[in-house]
Structure formats: C-alpha cells, structure tokens
Amino acid sequence: MRVSGNIFFKAPAGGSITGVTAFDNPASASPAVVASGLSGAADPCQDWACGRSADPGKIRGDFNMTVSAQYAPVSDSHNRWLRLILAIFATAILCACSAMKTGYQQGDRLAYWWIDHYVDVSDAQEPLTRDAIARFFAWHRQAQLPEIAGLLTQARNQVQQPVSTAAIVQIQEATQRLARQSFDQAVPDVADLLLTLTPAQIDRMEKKFDEGNTKYRKKFLSGSAEDRESARFDKVMSYAKLIYGSFSNEQEQAIHAALAPLMQGAQARYAERLRRQEEWLALARQVQQTHPPKAQVVELLRRFGDHWQHPQGQIRAASYEANNQAGVALATTIANLATPTQKAHAVERFQKWIDDTRSLMRERQGNTSQAANK
C-alpha cells in the first residue's frame, strides 16, 4: 500500500499495492496510486475500459501509490495531472481484476482524459500531451512492469503467512521507489506541458481542486465524529474486501477499533492536501508568468517531488510520519485478521494480477519482435 498502506490492504491514508507509484495530486498528501471510488452496482472503471462508457468520468481518482495493499503511496487527494500520467496501471488493477489488462492497454486514453479534465487541453497542446503519454507508457512497459510483477509475487507470498510491519514497510518502500522513478521519468515532458499552460488553464486546475476539496470535506470532515469515522471505515473496507473478500462482523469491529489513530490525523491530512495544492498551483503560475528555461522547470518539479516525499518543517514531517505509521499499523491489523479462506482469496487475487502483468509484458515483447521483423 502506500506510505501508510500496503499491498495486503489499501490503507486510507496512503498505501499501495504493487507496482507503479505516482504522485496522487500535486495537492495530495503524498505520492499515491490507488483507484478508489468503486461505488454503485456497476464498476465505472470496468465499464469504461470495456467500452460500455464514453469516458472515465465516474472513476474516482484517489490514488495512493505504494504497492502494498493500496497500490498507492500517500494520502487521500486527487492529483490528476501527474498522478494519472504515472499511475494508470494502479488504477486499472484496483478497478477490477478482469478489466486490469484492458485498462492498462487503454491507459493513454485514460491519462489524456484526466489531463484534459483538469486543464482543457488546447488543439495546439494535444499532440504534445499525447506524445508525452505515449513515451511514458512505452518506458513503463519495459522498465517497470517486470518489477511490478516481482512485487506482486512478493505480496502474494507474504499474505499467506503472518504479516509483519517490517514486511509492509519493505514493500511500501519498493513501491515508493518505483513511484519516484515514474515521476522522474515523466518530469521532462511535464515541464514541457507546464510551459504551455495559460492562466485560464491554471485557474481551471484550481477550480477542479476546489471542487474535489468540497467533496472531500463533505465526505470525510463534515457531520458528527461518528459520521466521519463511518465514511473512513467504509473506504478502508472497500480496499480490504478487494483483497480479502468478505469480513465477519467480529473482524469489522476489530478493524473499526484499529481505525482510531488514523482518524486522529484527518485534519492534518487535509491541511497537507491543501498545502500541496497551493504549492503545485504556485509552481504552475511561476512557470507561466516567468517562462523560465526548461531545465529550470525540471528542477522545480524535482524539488516539488522531494518536498512531497519529505514534507518540510518539523510539524509537517511529524504529521506525515504519524499518518504513515497509522496506515501501516492498520494494514498489518487487517492482514493478520484474515482467515485461511480470506488469505486464499488474496492469493488468488494477486495471482490474477501477476498473470495479467506478465501477459502485458509478453504483449510488449511480441510487439517489439514484430517491429524488428518488418
């Protein structure tokens, strides 16, 4: 899961499940990569990936990137620009096992849709944006799919036995490393895109952030303490059930009790979310107003990534670490509550993801061979 989660269960505050890590939103609380929001009878991600929906508009974009059980590393926030370019794989995986391969194959389409949603890509920007996305996926298929398959295999093996905090942290760190590699790979192209943004497009991004923040506050920070805890619990359980299947009432009560440390950091996570959004918008406006050389924009983006991974200031750093520890502890609790039947469900789930990942790798190799023979 992400920094606070793990592959054994998607931690609400940032966990991850395996593979690519991306930054959840320049405004999010940390690199993330988990597709959350599979609400309703139908699966919006699967519907879109399989062509039953015109666009992925109903897919929620809370990604926490760490391949632990959350497939994302950080907290709850929406980073559509960087996050979507970098975390399509995680999105597809967590949307639905049956749609994972199709989702990844159409990842360029989904990534473009997200970017367009946030900045309303102009005709002049479209070729640049599509080319950047294509380059990222070409690199990702070759450089990271093999490592993702390895992490999924590690998670599959770990989930069959008692899960330690150290095991979760190890996978978390590996997924964060992949996430940072993805971010660094995309930075030059993101710099090019930033240099083309207009004031109106940045204002649109800010508006989309505000809309997301309003929804976030309504769902997780409004109402009574009981309402807020219930909303967070539902989100936690949606990820847990994805991995382990159904839970007994006794198990859910134990998970609910373990949620307290995470709830204590709710306001701090939201404050960090806002700070990241502000920092991202300030960076975008600085680039738009001064139009510096690309090398300088690249440096600004890498510094932004550094601050994301390592929040500045003692208070922010301490809050980040406490949130991370709470997520890891919760992920450990859930993993070790699992019955043999639930563990078998998790093993089967991971194996399907492994098989799909390897299939995508073979697909890439086949395409490469065909191109060489032409």
C-alpha positions, 0 to 999 in steps of 0.5 A: 500500500502506500506510505501508510498502506500496503499491498495486503490492504489499501490503507486510507491514508496512503498505501499501495499495492504493487507496482507503479507509484505516482504522485496522487495530486500535486495537492495530495498528501503524498505520492499515491496510486490507488483507484478508489471510488468503486461505488454503485452496482456497476464498476465505472472503471470496468465499464469504461475500459470495456467500452460500455462508457464514453469516458472515465468520468465516474472513476474516482481518482484517489490514488495512493501509490505504494504497492502494498495493499493500496497500490498507492503511496500517500494520502487521500487527494486527487492529483490528476495531472501527474498522478494519472500520467504515472499511475494508470496501471494502479488504477486499472488493477484496483478497478477490477481484476478482469478489466486490469489488462484492458485498462492498462492497454487503454491507459493513454486514453485514460491519462489524456482524459484526466489531463484534459479534465483538469486543464482543457487541453488546447488543439495546439497542446494535444499532440504534445500531451499525447506524445508525452503519454505515449513515451511514458507508457512505452518506458513503463512497459519495459522498465517497470512492469517486470518489477511490478510483477516481482512485487506482486509475487512478493505480496502474494507470498507474504499474505499467506503467512503472518504479516509483519510491519517490517514486511509492509514497510519493505514493500511500501518502500519498493513501491515508493521507489518505483513511484519516484522513478515514474515521476522522474521519468515523466518530469521532462515532458511535464515541464514541457506541458507546464510551459504551455499552460495559460492562466485560464488553464491554471485557474481551471486546475484550481477550480477542479481542486476546489471542487474535489476539496468540497467533496472531500470535506463533505465526505470525510470532515463534515457531520458528527465524529461518528459520521466521519469515522463511518465514511473512513471505515467504509473506504478502508473496507472497500480496499480490504474486501478487494483483497480479502473478500468478505469480513465477519462482523467480529473482524469489522469491529476489530478493524473499526477499533484499529481505525482510531489513530488514523482518524486522529490525523484527518485534519492534518491530512487535509491541511497537507492536501491543501498545502500541496495544492497551493504549492503545485498551483504556485509552481504552475503560475511561476512557470507561466508568468516567468517562462523560465528555461526548461531545465529550470522547470525540471528542477522545480518539479524535482524539488516539488517531488522531494518536498512531497516525499519529505514534507518540510518543517518539523510539524509537517514531517511529524504529521506525515510520519504519524499518518504513515505509521497509522496506515501501516499499523492498520494494514498489518491489523487487517492482514493478520485478521484474515482467515485461511479462506480470506488469505486464499482469496488474496492469493488468488487475487494477486495471482490474477494480477501477476498473470495479467502483468506478465501477459502485458509484458509478453504483449510488449515483447511480441510487439517489439519482435514484430517491429524488428521483423518488418 
